[in-house]
Amino acid sequence: MISVSFAATRTASKKTSAVAIFVGEDGAIPNKAALGSLHSYVTHALANDAFNGKKGDVLTLVNPQSGPSHVVVVGLGALKSLTATQLEEAGARALAAALATRATQLDLIATLPKASPIDAATAAARLGSGAHLRAYRFDKYRTKDKASDKPVLKSVTVVTSAADKAKKAYAPLAAIADAVAFTRNLVSEPANILYPETLAAECKKLSKLGVTVEVLSETQMKKLGMGALLGVGQGSRRESKLVVMQWHGGKKGAKPVALVGKGVTFDTGGISIKPSGGMEEMKWDMAGSATVIGTMRALAARKAKANVVGVVGLVENMPDGNAQRPGDVVKSMSGQTIEVINTDAEGRLVLADALWYCQDRFKPQAMVNLATLTGAILVCLGSHRAGLFSNNDGVANSLMASADTTNERLWRMPMGPEYDKMINCDIADMQNVGEGREAGSTTAAQFLQRFVNDVPWAHLDIAGVAWQNKPSSPLAPKGAVGWGVRLLSDWVETNYEK
């Protein structure tokens, strides 16, 4: 793990260190004093390079003089519209560039051009947070890496005139970044290591932070009538679980806000088995539950002043002789019956009982579920936005605002009776898929809506954003993104903390 600290003066002075500066489109280099003898060299280099300070531009300069081995220059774009999240991304880009060198230490010069609307402490804290998020690496199972293949960067120092204030502002951001890393770890673990029982054990660890954790067994779920969830896991040797996490940080007796996650720890598709190509990636079909667990960790770590409930349904979808068959009819906890047309449309069955249980027990003021639910959402939105479906404009708009703030982007998708009738069924109350391939993401959302009982609710289909084979977010390397932890933490803070 790379450490992040704050200081008033530059500490990177050896050939084993690097320095990063941040410039706007005007190309002005801030804080000549912080760069010292490097200033004239950087000025000359930029004057003779195509680098123009646009957002996302990165230039790594090899220092021919004594002192740090490299100077990383990161573009911020138009400074008047600069946001805190863009600064996080800039800090992440600087970190990524430094990782490509052999520097063991990196100084982020947090002094920004005067046109920046972000105050010094916030700017420094956000740059540090971005570096923290980008430093993630999942390599616990790699035993033969050469020393030259491993990153050597050990520490990041954010250089700012507001070091004390920046350190204080950084503390809750660090708690969130740690929770994102925790979420990425869960999503990255292979299914022989992470399955319902062991994932439930990870949830239990949150009790150390003050989260109340309950784990419901299959016996308990049978008594509650959770036939939809249990049907998915009946082909697995791993026992299904339902985990309930409660954070009591708000006023006593105040209704909680609820987060519900799909936790299919491995999805073969069941009897409707998936093609073998790419099936190994189905270890991350539990990413929705991981985001809920990670968000609960973030809220507890930063002592959020809200009452929040997290519910995750944990199952493994396997095709053995006891597996659920296409054509089976199951009875959900709500009493509604479902004909299972496709056993690979299993996540909505898990969520059906988890959502009903959550709203029935806790009577939340709002409820959001997350799931890697449909491949169809990838067709619609690619890997840049998650799909948002909701029965409530207030909840939808507040989530969209937090999505814009954190740059974990959403796009609101349609719902309506014309789509709902597509899951009507001849022999049961509904079927678990719609008609053919039309509107697959929306019919899945319509299915879920039948189990929310008019609670203000939103469904986030994160199938396209939970995992990146080609890094599209500067805050995460290839692999698990930890998508949604930052968004939901901001959403809770902005709308429910008083």
Beta strands, then each sheet from edge to edge (+ up, - down):
strand 1: 3-7
strand 2: 17-23
strand 3: 58-62
strand 4: 70-75
strand 5: 105-109
strand 6: 155-159
strand 7: 212-216
strand 8: 241-248
strand 9: 257-267
strand 10: 307-317
strand 11: 329-331
strand 12: 337-339
strand 13: 366-371
strand 14: 386-390
strand 15: 410-412
strand 16: 430-431
strand 17: 457-461
strand 18: 467-468
strand 19: 479-480
sheet 1: 1+ 6+ 5+ 2+ 4+ 3-
sheet 2: 7+ 8- 10+ 9+ 13+ 17+ 14- 15-
sheet 3: 11+ 12- 16-
sheet 4: 18+ 19-
end
